[in-house]
Amino acid sequence: MDSLGLTTTIEATYERARIASGFYDEVDVVVCDSTFTFLTAPGAAADVERFLTEDESAVLEDMWEHLDDDDVVFDIGGGIGYYTVIAASKASDGEVHAFEPNVRNTVRIEKHASMSGTADRVSTHRVALTDKADSESSWIANHRISGIQHTSGDRLVAFKSLPTPNVVKMDIQGAELDAIRGLTETLSRPECRLVYVEVHADEDIDYSLSEPEQASLEDTLRNCGFTVERFDEKDHEYFVRAMKE
């Protein structure tokens, strides 16, 4: 059934039905002096607010400060669209491409974009980025998800007519190094000037990067012309921020 795309269609239909039925609560969150409304699981509004205003606030505020109105943004590991919608709100004359393999999440990204008035500049891509040519798998980040297409970011830009991003945010739970390696041609272009990569460094979790992998990720970004620093460091996780002068 997966090969026919029926599972994906069923999951997307189910998620849209949950949204239409009012299953989710709505939460208003102020981020970067702007108010955003997101759907959240019942009773989880406080968790979403804390995540955006405390856990992710340093990166969101830094990204907001550096975004231009006409920027192209790649949100790799779009989740349910927090970064996607916030970036699209700032890049009012640009476009944001969210790469998210979970179809239920992509449905929610699209809903959040509609709710925020940014749907005209948000595109979702149900694909997992890696360093390999096109392939298909049922596993990503240790979770089973039906019919996941894997490809490299460079291949998408070269053959799918996607624009070169000015800004990239990446949070894909252990697959960051492979995704960066598959995006080096694009990242090396002068118009790509800012990259944020969330890195998990806890040896007790399956999707953490080892110290050699962390070093390799940073070296790969430097080889693409970036100045690299560790940003917003917390226990066992941090962001790599890579910038071009």
C-alpha positions as CSV (number, residue, x, y, z in Angstrom):
1,M,0.0,0.0,0.0
2,D,2.9,2.4,0.7
3,S,4.2,2.0,-2.8
4,L,0.9,3.3,-4.1
5,G,1.0,6.3,-1.8
6,L,-2.2,5.3,-0.1
7,T,-0.8,5.3,3.4
8,T,0.4,8.9,2.9
9,T,-3.0,10.0,1.6
10,I,-4.8,8.3,4.5
11,E,-2.5,9.9,7.1
12,A,-2.9,13.4,5.5
13,T,-6.6,13.0,5.4
14,Y,-6.7,11.9,9.0
15,E,-4.6,14.9,10.1
16,R,-6.8,17.3,8.3
17,A,-9.8,15.8,9.9
18,R,-8.3,16.2,13.4
19,I,-7.6,19.8,12.6
20,A,-11.2,20.4,11.3
21,S,-12.7,18.7,14.3
22,G,-11.1,21.1,16.8
23,F,-8.9,18.3,18.3
24,Y,-6.0,20.7,18.8
25,D,-5.9,23.7,21.1
26,E,-4.7,27.0,19.9
27,V,-1.9,29.0,21.6
28,D,-0.8,32.5,20.9
29,V,2.9,33.1,21.4
30,V,4.9,36.3,21.2
31,V,8.2,35.8,19.4
32,C,10.4,38.6,18.3
33,D,7.7,41.1,19.2
34,S,5.2,39.4,16.9
35,T,2.3,37.2,17.8
36,F,1.9,33.8,16.2
37,T,-0.9,31.3,16.7
38,F,-0.1,27.6,16.6
39,L,-2.1,24.4,17.1
40,T,-1.0,22.3,20.0
41,A,-2.0,19.0,21.6
42,P,-4.6,19.5,24.3
43,G,-3.1,20.7,27.5
44,A,0.4,21.4,25.9
45,A,0.1,25.2,25.3
46,A,2.5,26.0,28.1
47,D,5.1,23.6,26.7
48,V,4.9,25.3,23.3
49,E,5.2,28.7,24.8
50,R,8.2,27.7,26.8
51,F,9.8,26.0,23.8
52,L,9.6,29.2,21.7
53,T,10.1,31.9,24.3
54,E,12.8,30.1,26.3
55,D,14.4,27.0,24.7
56,E,14.6,28.4,21.2
57,S,14.5,32.1,21.9
58,A,18.2,32.9,21.3
59,V,18.3,31.2,17.9
60,L,14.9,32.6,16.8
61,E,15.9,36.2,17.8
62,D,19.3,35.9,16.1
63,M,17.7,34.5,12.9
64,W,15.0,37.2,12.9
65,E,17.7,39.9,13.3
66,H,19.6,38.6,10.3
67,L,16.7,37.8,7.9
68,D,16.1,40.2,5.0
69,D,12.6,40.8,3.5
70,D,13.5,39.0,0.3
71,D,15.4,36.0,1.7
72,V,15.0,32.4,0.6
73,V,15.0,30.2,3.7
74,F,15.4,26.4,3.9
75,D,13.9,24.9,7.1
76,I,15.4,21.4,7.1
77,G,13.5,19.4,9.6
78,G,10.5,21.6,9.6
79,G,8.6,19.8,12.4
80,I,5.2,21.4,12.6
81,G,6.4,24.7,11.3
82,Y,7.5,27.0,14.1
83,Y,10.6,28.2,12.4
84,T,9.0,28.0,9.0
85,V,6.2,30.4,9.9
86,I,8.3,32.8,11.9
87,A,10.9,33.1,9.1
88,A,8.1,33.6,6.5
89,S,6.7,36.4,8.6
90,K,10.0,38.3,8.5
91,A,10.8,37.4,4.9
92,S,7.7,39.0,3.6
93,D,8.9,39.3,0.0
94,G,10.9,36.0,0.1
95,E,10.0,32.3,0.3
96,V,10.5,29.5,2.9
97,H,10.9,25.9,1.9
98,A,10.2,23.4,4.7
99,F,11.6,19.9,4.3
100,E,9.7,17.5,6.6
101,P,9.3,13.8,5.9
102,N,6.3,13.2,8.2
103,V,3.1,13.9,6.3
104,R,1.1,14.7,9.4
105,N,3.6,17.4,10.2
106,T,3.5,18.8,6.7
107,V,-0.2,19.2,7.0
108,R,0.2,21.2,10.2
109,I,3.0,23.3,8.6
110,E,0.6,24.2,5.8
111,K,-2.2,24.9,8.4
112,H,0.1,27.2,10.5
113,A,1.2,29.0,7.3
114,S,-2.5,29.6,6.4
115,M,-3.3,30.8,10.0
116,S,-0.3,33.2,9.9
117,G,-1.1,34.6,6.5
118,T,2.2,33.3,5.0
119,A,0.9,30.5,2.9
120,D,1.7,32.3,-0.3
121,R,5.5,32.1,0.5
122,V,5.7,28.7,2.2
123,S,6.3,25.5,0.4
124,T,6.5,22.0,2.0
125,H,8.6,19.2,0.7
126,R,8.0,15.7,2.1
127,V,11.6,14.5,1.7
128,A,14.6,13.7,4.0
129,L,17.8,15.4,3.0
130,T,21.0,13.3,3.0
131,D,24.2,13.0,1.0
132,K,23.0,10.2,-1.3
133,A,21.2,10.1,-4.6
134,D,17.4,9.5,-4.6
135,S,16.4,6.5,-2.5
136,E,13.5,5.5,-0.4
137,S,13.3,4.2,3.2
138,S,10.8,3.6,6.0
139,W,13.1,4.9,8.7
140,I,14.3,8.3,9.7
141,A,15.7,9.5,13.1
142,N,14.9,6.0,14.5
143,H,11.2,6.4,13.7
144,R,9.2,4.4,11.2
145,I,7.5,6.7,8.6
146,S,5.9,5.3,5.5
147,G,7.5,5.9,2.1
148,I,10.2,8.4,2.9
149,Q,12.1,9.8,-0.1
150,H,15.8,10.6,0.6
151,T,17.8,12.9,-1.6
152,S,20.5,15.5,-1.4
153,G,19.8,19.2,-1.1
154,D,22.2,19.9,-4.0
155,R,20.2,17.6,-6.2
156,L,17.0,19.3,-5.3
157,V,18.4,22.7,-6.1
158,A,20.0,21.5,-9.3
159,F,17.2,19.4,-10.7
160,K,14.0,20.5,-9.0
161,S,14.4,24.2,-9.7
162,L,14.6,25.2,-6.1
163,P,16.2,28.6,-5.5
164,T,19.5,28.9,-3.6
165,P,18.8,29.6,0.0
166,N,20.2,32.7,1.7
167,V,19.5,31.2,5.2
168,V,19.4,27.5,6.3
169,K,18.1,26.1,9.6
170,M,18.6,22.4,10.2
171,D,17.3,20.2,13.0
172,I,17.1,16.6,11.9
173,Q,18.1,14.6,15.0
174,G,21.4,13.0,14.1
175,A,21.3,13.3,10.3
176,E,22.8,16.7,10.1
177,L,26.3,15.7,8.9
178,D,24.9,13.7,6.0
179,A,22.5,16.5,5.0
180,I,25.3,19.1,5.1
181,R,27.6,16.9,3.0
182,G,24.8,16.6,0.5
183,L,24.3,20.4,0.3
184,T,27.9,21.6,0.0
185,E,27.6,22.9,-3.6
186,T,24.7,25.0,-2.6
187,L,26.2,26.2,0.7
188,S,29.3,27.3,-1.1
189,R,27.4,29.8,-3.3
190,P,28.0,33.4,-2.2
191,E,24.3,34.1,-1.7
192,C,24.0,31.4,1.0
193,R,25.2,33.4,4.0
194,L,23.8,32.0,7.2
195,V,23.3,28.5,8.5
196,Y,22.0,27.2,11.9
197,V,22.4,23.5,12.7
198,E,21.2,22.0,16.0
199,V,23.6,19.4,17.3
200,H,22.8,16.8,20.0
201,A,25.9,15.7,21.8
202,D,24.5,13.3,24.4
203,E,26.1,9.9,24.1
204,D,23.1,8.3,25.7
205,I,20.7,9.2,22.8
206,D,20.7,7.4,19.5
207,Y,20.7,10.6,17.3
208,S,23.6,12.4,18.9
209,L,26.7,13.2,16.9
210,S,30.1,11.9,18.1
211,E,32.9,14.4,18.7
212,P,34.6,13.5,15.4
213,E,31.3,13.9,13.6
214,Q,30.7,17.3,15.2
215,A,34.2,18.4,14.1
216,S,33.6,17.1,10.6
217,L,30.3,19.1,10.4
218,E,32.1,22.3,11.4
219,D,35.0,21.7,9.0
220,T,32.6,21.0,6.1
221,L,30.9,24.4,6.8
222,R,34.3,26.1,6.9
223,N,35.2,24.6,3.6
224,C,32.0,26.1,2.2
225,G,33.3,29.6,3.2
226,F,31.7,30.1,6.5
227,T,33.0,31.3,9.8
228,V,31.7,28.8,12.4
229,E,30.9,29.1,16.1
230,R,28.9,27.2,18.6
231,F,25.8,29.1,19.7
232,D,23.2,28.8,22.4
233,E,25.0,26.0,24.2
234,K,23.0,23.9,26.7
235,D,23.5,20.6,28.4
236,H,24.4,18.1,25.6
237,E,23.0,20.2,22.7
238,Y,23.9,23.4,20.9
239,F,23.5,25.2,17.6
240,V,26.3,25.6,15.1
241,R,26.0,29.1,13.6
242,A,27.8,29.6,10.3
243,M,28.1,33.0,8.7
244,K,29.8,34.6,5.7
245,E,31.1,38.1,5.9
